[in-house]
Amino acid sequence: MSRRTGIVKDSRYLKHASGASHPESPERLAAVYEMLDNPHMSWKYEDIEPREAIYDEIAYVHMSPYIDHIAGTAGKDYVFLDSDTIAGPDTYEIAKLAVGGLCNAIDAVMTGEVDNAFALVRPPGHHADAENSAGFCVFNNVAIGAMHAMKKHGLKKILIVDWDLHHGNGTQNIFYSDRRVLYFSTHQYPHYPGTGSLHEIGSGQALGYTVNVPLRPGAVNGTFIAAFRRVLEPIAQAFEPELILVSAGFDTYYQDPLGSMRVTPEGFAAMARVLLNTADKCCAGRVVAVLEGGYHIMGLVRSVKATLEEMFDETHWTDKKLDAMEQAADDENKPVIKSVIAGMRPYWNVF
């Protein structure tokens, strides 16, 4: 049975510019959009129109002085927000459009207009904290999206899965003591931003609601599938989320210039399948992804396409195929996954 997948795409996202040699370039999305506009793809999904988020929505997560600081960059040539993140004249408007695009995707899934959705937007978001930008990220799209789902649709339990190369320190910080949001991250460690160790597991009532899988460089498809199936799947089924949000970064791709991981497009499709299966069991298939990193342009295009084909249910990774992939996990990372399970055992009676 095919799924109705909604996609947020808009040429205005190409207007956010960070300078000629910046890795987070408009060319990333332009190449993805070209793939989506191909006649073989263009009929397979529903278009979701984005909108600019309003101030109050951004303020669910970000402090007013920070929002005002970003607003103050509008119309100005290249303002350095931090050592990695640059605002161009259109960045404030486009960052609001990125947030609003994801919120509209969430609305479309929550109302049943589509089964799942992917917001192919920029700038990315998962490093942005309540009071600062970081790592190419301006507003934390996925965190604001989670708050939007809780406030507008009355949700009480949301799972955020972050498969970007880099740990989503902003998202983790925002929900670190909030047990309404379960945050799960696989990431290259140690690597930028230096967070996401085994010992970061949440605080207060939310102990065990932050789950970090700090993988060593060189992790292959099977390692990620082992982490998703052995750690995430049992915890997620116990948590019973009402919506799964994905910080979908494709910089774990095996040729990405910013990372040292070895994931192929098939690996991303398999990860998507584990999440889609979990969503089918827990929340009527409701999965909404938002683009984060991914800096090898052809690798990004191929990986997004493979992920979408799984979301359409055009390809469908069977348990048997997932088993075979998992058996090829690299030996160096097997102890990491065992350590994560040991650390989570006191909080989740599923191991």
C-alpha positions, 0 to 999 in steps of 0.5 A: 500500500503506497503512502501519501507523502507531503514535501515542503520545497520552495525556491525561496529557501535558496535565498539564504546565502552564507558566502561562496565557499560555505558548505551549507550552500543553496546548491544542496537544495537546488540539486534535491529539488531538481531530483524532485521535479524529475517526471519520474518523481514529481507525481509521487508526493503532495506539495505542502506550501510553507509559510513564515513562522510568527514571532510567538512560534519561534519564541516557544524555543528561542529567547526574545533578545536572540530572535530580535538579534536575527531580525536585525540582520534583515537586509544586511550583507553577511553578518557573522552570528558565530564562527560557522553561521553567517546571516545574509540579507534574506536569512531572517525571512528564510529561517522563519520560512524553514520553521513555518514549512516544518510546522505546516508539514506537521499540520498536514500529517496530524490532520491526515492530509498526508501520511508522512512528510519531509520538509526540505528546507534550509537553514538547518536547525538542530545546533541552535539553542534558546539564545544562540546560533551554532553550526550553520543553524539559525532557529531550531526547526525541529524543536519549534516543530515539536512545541507546535505539535504539542501546543496546536495539536495537544500532543503529550509525547513526541520522539525526535530522532537525530541521525545527523553526523553531528550531535544536535546539542541545541535540541538536546538542551531545549528538552533535557528536562522535559519528559514529553520529548524523547530525544535519540541521537546517533552521531560521530564522536568525538566530533563537532560540537563535542556533546552527546556522550553516553553520560548525557541522559537527561535530567530530573524527571526526564532521566533516560529521555535523552539517548545518545549513541556516540559512534566512532568514525567509520560506522557502517550501515549495519551499525546504525541499524543495530543502534536503531533496532537494539536501542531506539525501537524498544525504548520508542515502543515503551514510550509510545510517541504520538508523532516521530520527528526526524532531524535528517542529516545526510552527512554520515554519507560515506563521501561527505567532506565533513565526516568520517562515516560510511553510510550509503543511500540504502542505509538511510532508507533502512533507518527510515524503515525502522522509524516508519515501522515504529510509527505504524505501531505507535502513532498511525504512521506519523513521521515528519522529517526535516533536513539538517546536514549533508554536504556531498551534493550527489550523495545528498540527492541519492540519500534523500531519494532513497529515504523518500522511496521508503516513505512512499512505501515504494521500496520496503526494507523487510526484517530479513533484509534489515537483519542481514544489514545489521549483521554487517555492523562494524566491530569497533562500535558494537561496545558503544551500543552495548554501553548505551543499553547498559546506561538505559536499562535503569530507566527503560524496562525493555532490555 
